[in-house]
Amino acid sequence: MAGVLAGWAAVRLVGADRLELAEHWTVPLLSFTPQVTAGAWATTLLLRTPGPSTTAALASAALTAAVAPRTLPSSQPPATGPVLRVLTANLLVGRAEAAAVARLARRMDADVLFVQELTKEAEGRLEQAGLNDLFAHRLTHSVAAGPRGSGIYARYPLTCEAPADEASAAQITAALRLPAGQVVELVCVHTPSPKPLWNQHATARWNGELAALPAPAGPPLILAGDFNATLDHAQFRRLLHRGHFDAASQTGNGLVPTWGPRAQRRPAVLAIDHILVDAQCAVLATSAHRLSGSDHRALFAKLQLLAPSD
């Protein structure tokens, strides 16, 4: 056990999931690093032999150093611009309860709603649930079936910046114009899942789509959706290093899970849904919310933009 923990810590710390020969099995496994970290400390306490106990303790400390920062709120820039409330939800191929989505958007007073796995049938049910009354503007790319549909709903005018691309994680890119005239770039993200373990093509596609996501340049940029990635993945950390900040981690909620293996009452286990912002946004609050009919929790972030003079 001590050897396994030491190996896991080494793989996580050196970013071995970046290696082409190893990524197809390390990427799915590293998703569970927070759970392994908790188990590592329990193992350390149970081991009695000095050598293995010390090895396990060192591995536990190394894993904790990688995971713990997500639970610590970060200082935010002194923003004085408009407040923007953002919500993202994966609809599980349109199965999420439309009324629940509308209720949550209304309760959180969302200004922007990103949805993934939007089917044509689900889009109709969302309209019947009153979503179009909450959001006067929308850009959608719904599909008859399958997980590749997406949409952006907003209170303020939207301009499509790029057409939906079936082969891209950035399924919809739009410009949001706020009442004060400030423009915010929005990207609805949904990467393919990097599993199963033996499917090298799936992992390579996931890796490539994450790498192709845009970096901040110009107006404030918000990427939101189902990244199928956690902060324990080297490719996702590389994306953050290009100028993005994980909103949940900024408020100390970076370990709050957003996905579980089954819909409804099953517990969530992995934090794979994210709202990413750039340095032109202060993150005021984040929260995750159960969504009836979906295996994902909806993720909310309250943001404040820097005023042009900040």
Secondary structure, DSSP 8 states (H G I E B T S, - for coil): -HHHHHHHHHHHHHTGGGSTTTHHHHHHHHTTHHHHHHHHHHHHHH--SHHHHHHHHHHHHHHHHHHGGGGS--------S-EEEEEEEE-TTTTS-HHHHHHHHHHTT-SEEEEES-BHHHHHHHHHTTHHHH-SEEEEE-BSSSS--EEEEESS-EEEEE---TT-SEEEEEEEE-TTS-EEEEEEEE-----STT-HHHHHHHHHHHHTS----SS-EEEEEE-S--TTSHHHHHHHTTT-EEHHHHTT-TT---B-SSSTTS---B--EEEEE-TTEEEEEEEEE--TT-SB-EEEEEEEE--TT-
